[in-house]
Amino acid sequence: MNTFLFLIYPYIALSVLFLGSIARYDRDPFTWKSSSSQLLRGKQFRIGSILFHVGILTIFFGHLVGLFTPLPLLAALGVSHEAKQILAMVVGGVAGLAAIIGGAMLFHRRWTDPRIRINSSFADIAILGLLLAQLLLGLFTIFISAQHLDGEEMVKFMHWAQGIVIFHPVPVDQISSVSIIFKLHIFMGLTIFLLVPFTRLVHIASGFFAPMRYFLRPGYQIVRTRRTKPLPPRSDSDITQARIAAAKRPSAAE
C-alpha cells in the first residue's frame, strides 16, 4: 500500500493532471472556465470567495515553497527545521481556517439555494466538498506536527516530494512510518490533482498561462469554433446581396 501511495500514485495523478488538461483544452476549450453565479446571493459569494481563494493560494504556495526549497538553501539562509515547521504550522493554520470558512460559505450557498444548485453539476459540489475535507485534514496535521517540532517529519516529505519531481524517489520505508493523517492528506491531495481535468478546477491554470497567450499575440482575440466541417463557399450572388444589405443599414453617425 505504501509503495502504491508514495511511488506509483503520484505519477498516475500528475500524468492525468497534465495530459488530461491538455486534452480537455484541445478538445473542448469552451468548457475551460468556472461558471459564474455571482449574481445570486452576491454578498455571501464575495466574502466566501475572497476567504477561500486567499486561503487556498496561501496554502498552495506555502506547500510549494516548503516542499521544494532545497535543504542546503535553507541552511545557507540560517533557517532551522524547527523554525520552518513552526512557521508552516502558524501560516498554514491561519490560511486553512480562512479557506475552510470561505469554502463552507460557498458550499452552503451552492447546496441550499435552489437557483444556484440547479445550475451546478455534481462535479461542482463534489470537488468543493473534497477540498473542504482536504483542508480539514490539513488542520489535523498541525496537531500531529506539534508532537515533532524538531522538523524531521517535514524533512522526510521534502525528500519525498523532490525525489518524485526529479524521477529519483526515495525508498518507501523512509516515509512509511508517518501518521495515517499525513498519508490521507497526501492521498487526497493527489486525488484532487487527478480530478482537475474533469472539474471546474482547470480554470486555475488560466490565471497562470492565459496572459502569456495575449503577450505572445498582442492585439488579437483568440476565438475557436465548434464547427466540424468548413462552411460552403459563397457564390457571387451571395456576396452581392450581403454588400447591398450592408449598404442599406444606417451608419453609427446617423
C-alpha positions in Angstrom: 0.0 0.0 0.0 2.8 2.4 0.9 4.6 1.6 -2.4 1.4 2.5 -4.4 0.7 5.6 -2.3 4.2 7.1 -2.3 5.7 5.8 -5.6 3.1 4.9 -8.1 0.0 7.0 -7.4 1.9 10.4 -7.6 2.9 9.6 -11.2 -0.6 8.5 -12.1 -2.1 11.6 -10.7 0.4 14.0 -12.2 0.2 12.3 -15.6 -3.6 12.6 -15.7 -3.3 16.2 -14.5 -1.0 17.4 -17.3 -2.2 15.1 -20.2 -5.9 15.4 -19.2 -5.7 19.2 -19.0 -4.0 19.5 -22.4 -6.6 17.1 -24.0 -9.5 19.0 -22.5 -8.2 22.3 -23.7 -7.6 21.0 -27.2 -10.8 19.0 -27.4 -13.3 21.4 -25.8 -11.8 24.8 -24.8 -15.2 26.3 -24.2 -15.6 24.3 -21.0 -12.2 25.7 -19.7 -13.8 28.0 -17.2 -15.5 28.3 -13.9 -19.2 29.1 -14.5 -20.2 32.3 -12.6 -23.1 32.5 -10.3 -22.1 35.7 -8.5 -25.4 37.5 -9.3 -27.1 35.1 -6.9 -26.5 35.9 -3.2 -23.6 38.1 -4.2 -22.6 39.2 -0.7 -22.1 35.7 0.5 -20.3 34.8 -2.7 -17.9 37.7 -2.4 -17.0 37.1 1.2 -16.7 33.4 0.8 -14.8 33.6 -2.4 -12.2 36.0 -1.0 -11.6 34.0 2.1 -11.5 30.7 0.2 -9.2 31.9 -2.6 -6.8 33.8 -0.4 -6.5 30.8 2.0 -6.1 28.3 -0.8 -3.5 30.3 -2.6 -1.5 30.9 0.6 -1.6 27.1 1.3 -0.7 26.2 -2.3 2.4 28.4 -2.5 3.3 27.6 1.1 3.4 23.9 0.2 5.3 24.7 -3.0 8.0 26.6 -1.2 8.0 24.4 1.9 8.4 21.1 0.0 10.6 22.1 -2.9 13.1 24.6 -1.3 16.5 22.8 -1.3 17.7 22.0 2.2 21.2 23.5 1.5 19.5 26.8 0.6 17.6 26.8 3.9 20.8 26.1 5.8 22.6 28.9 3.9 19.8 31.3 4.9 20.0 30.2 8.5 16.5 28.8 8.6 16.4 25.8 11.0 14.0 22.9 10.6 12.3 23.8 13.8 11.7 27.4 12.7 10.4 26.4 9.3 8.0 23.9 10.8 6.6 26.4 13.3 6.2 29.0 10.5 4.4 26.4 8.4 2.1 25.5 11.3 1.2 29.1 12.0 0.7 30.4 8.4 -0.9 27.1 7.3 -3.3 27.1 10.3 -4.5 30.7 9.7 -4.8 30.2 5.9 -6.5 26.9 6.4 -9.1 28.4 8.8 -9.8 31.2 6.3 -10.2 28.7 3.4 -12.5 26.5 5.4 -14.7 29.4 6.5 -14.9 30.7 2.9 -15.3 27.2 1.4 -18.1 26.4 3.9 -19.9 29.6 2.9 -19.6 28.7 -0.8 -20.7 25.1 -0.2 -23.7 26.3 1.9 -24.6 28.8 -0.8 -24.4 26.3 -3.6 -26.1 23.4 -1.8 -29.0 25.3 -0.2 -30.0 27.9 -2.8 -32.3 26.1 -5.4 -31.4 28.6 -8.1 -27.7 28.0 -7.7 -28.0 24.3 -7.2 -30.0 23.8 -10.4 -27.1 25.4 -12.3 -24.5 23.4 -10.5 -23.3 20.0 -11.7 -22.5 17.1 -9.4 -18.8 17.7 -10.0 -19.1 21.4 -8.9 -20.5 20.3 -5.5 -18.3 17.2 -5.1 -15.0 18.9 -5.8 -15.8 21.7 -3.3 -16.7 19.1 -0.7 -13.4 17.3 -1.4 -11.5 20.5 -1.0 -13.1 21.1 2.4 -12.3 17.6 3.5 -8.7 18.1 2.4 -8.5 21.4 4.3 -9.8 19.8 7.5 -7.1 17.0 7.1 -4.5 19.7 6.7 -5.6 21.3 10.0 -5.4 17.9 11.7 -1.8 17.5 10.6 -0.9 20.6 12.7 -1.7 18.7 15.8 0.5 15.8 14.6 3.3 18.2 13.7 3.1 19.8 17.1 4.4 16.5 18.5 7.5 16.6 16.2 8.7 20.2 16.5 12.3 19.2 15.5 11.1 19.3 11.9 12.4 15.8 11.0 9.0 14.7 9.7 8.8 17.7 7.4 12.3 16.9 6.0 11.0 13.4 5.1 8.3 14.9 3.0 10.7 17.3 1.4 12.9 14.5 0.3 9.9 12.5 -1.0 8.4 15.4 -3.0 11.7 16.5 -4.5 12.5 12.9 -5.4 9.2 12.4 -7.2 9.8 15.6 -9.3 13.3 14.6 -10.4 12.3 11.0 -11.0 14.5 9.7 -8.2 12.0 8.7 -5.5 13.3 8.0 -2.0 12.9 4.5 -0.6 9.4 4.0 0.7 10.5 2.8 4.1 11.8 6.3 4.9 8.3 7.8 5.0 6.1 4.7 5.6 6.1 5.3 9.3 4.4 8.7 9.2 1.0 9.2 10.7 -2.1 8.0 8.9 -3.4 11.6 8.9 -0.4 12.6 6.7 -1.0 9.6 4.4 -4.7 10.5 3.9 -3.7 14.1 3.3 -1.2 13.1 0.6 -3.7 10.7 -1.0 -6.5 13.2 -1.1 -4.2 15.9 -2.4 -3.0 13.7 -5.3 -6.7 12.7 -6.0 -7.6 16.4 -6.3 -4.7 16.7 -8.8 -6.1 13.7 -10.7 -9.6 15.2 -10.9 -8.6 18.7 -12.0 -9.0 18.0 -15.8 -12.6 16.8 -15.2 -13.8 19.6 -13.0 -14.0 23.4 -12.8 -10.6 23.4 -11.1 -9.0 23.6 -14.6 -9.7 27.4 -14.5 -6.8 27.7 -12.0 -4.3 27.3 -14.9 -5.9 30.2 -16.7 -4.6 32.6 -14.1 -1.0 31.5 -14.8 -1.0 30.7 -18.6 -3.8 32.7 -20.2 -2.0 36.1 -20.0 1.0 34.6 -21.8 -1.0 33.9 -24.9 -2.0 37.6 -25.2 1.6 38.7 -24.6 2.7 36.4 -27.4 -0.2 37.6 -29.7 -0.8 41.3 -28.9 -3.8 42.8 -30.5 -5.6 39.6 -31.2 -8.6 38.0 -29.7 -8.4 34.2 -29.8 -11.6 32.6 -31.0 -12.2 28.9 -31.7 -15.2 27.4 -33.5 -17.1 24.2 -32.8 -17.7 23.5 -36.5 -16.6 20.1 -37.6 -16.9 21.0 -41.3 -15.9 24.1 -43.2 -18.6 26.5 -44.4 -19.7 26.1 -48.0 -18.1 28.5 -50.4 -20.2 31.7 -51.0 -21.4 32.4 -54.5 -21.0 35.8 -56.2 -24.7 36.5 -55.8 -24.4 35.9 -52.0 -21.6 38.3 -51.8 -23.5 40.9 -53.8 -26.6 40.6 -51.6 -24.5 40.9 -48.4 -23.0 44.1 -49.8 -26.4 45.6 -50.7 -27.8 44.7 -47.2 -24.7 46.3 -45.5 -25.2 49.5 -47.6 -28.8 49.8 -46.6 -28.0 49.6 -42.8 -28.0 53.0 -41.1 -24.5 54.1 -40.1 -23.5 54.9 -36.5 -23.3 58.6 -37.3 -27.0 58.6 -38.3 
